[in-house]
Amino acid sequence: MIVSPCISICKTDPQTGYCYGCGRNNEEKKMWKLEETSDEWKKSNLTDIQERLGGWQLKSFKKSYNHKVENGISLYKKNLIK
């Protein structure tokens, strides 16, 4: 199973249509929720996401996503429950 790239920072940039947190557009978010979406597509999308993010945004995404993969919760959500 491939973990969703959502890191709970859900705000869309009006210029690009990409989420500030995960870097996905609305179509990509919908695709992640479909049962028939393949792991190959999800892996490819994770690569696309990281190519479109840059600088501090990419660094922040990677840190939070890795935490979510390892612990089942994004850093944002972890900080909310403190």
C-alpha positions in Angstrom: 0.0 0.0 0.0 1.2 3.5 -0.9 0.5 6.1 1.7 -1.4 9.2 0.6 0.8 12.3 0.2 -1.7 14.4 2.1 0.1 16.0 5.1 -3.0 17.8 6.4 -2.1 21.3 5.1 -5.0 21.6 2.7 -4.9 25.0 1.0 -4.9 25.4 -2.8 -2.8 28.0 -4.5 -5.2 29.9 -6.8 -2.5 30.5 -9.4 -1.3 27.0 -9.9 -4.2 24.9 -8.6 -1.7 22.9 -6.5 -2.1 22.2 -2.7 0.5 24.1 -0.6 0.9 21.1 1.6 1.1 18.0 -0.8 1.6 19.7 -4.2 -1.4 17.8 -5.8 -4.2 19.3 -7.9 -7.8 18.3 -7.3 -7.8 15.6 -10.0 -4.8 14.0 -8.4 -6.5 14.1 -5.0 -9.5 12.3 -6.5 -7.3 9.7 -8.2 -5.7 8.7 -4.9 -9.1 7.9 -3.4 -10.2 5.5 -6.2 -9.8 1.8 -5.5 -8.8 1.1 -9.1 -5.9 3.6 -9.0 -2.7 1.5 -9.3 0.3 1.6 -7.1 2.4 2.4 -10.2 0.3 5.6 -10.8 0.7 6.6 -7.1 4.5 6.1 -7.2 4.6 8.2 -10.3 2.5 10.9 -8.8 4.7 11.0 -5.7 7.6 11.7 -8.1 5.7 14.4 -9.9 4.7 16.0 -6.6 8.4 16.2 -5.5 9.4 17.6 -8.9 6.9 20.4 -8.7 7.7 21.4 -5.1 10.9 23.2 -4.3 13.0 24.7 -1.5 11.5 24.8 1.9 8.2 23.5 0.6 9.8 20.3 -0.7 11.9 19.9 2.5 8.8 20.3 4.7 6.8 17.9 2.6 9.4 15.2 2.7 9.9 15.5 6.4 6.1 15.4 7.2 5.4 12.6 4.6 8.2 10.4 5.9 6.9 10.9 9.4 3.4 9.9 8.2 4.8 6.8 6.5 6.7 5.7 9.5 4.2 6.7 12.2 0.8 6.8 10.6 0.3 10.6 11.2 1.6 13.8 9.6 3.7 16.2 11.7 0.9 18.7 11.5 -1.6 16.4 13.1 1.0 15.2 15.6 1.5 18.8 16.7 -2.3 19.3 17.0 -2.7 16.6 19.5 0.2 17.8 21.8 
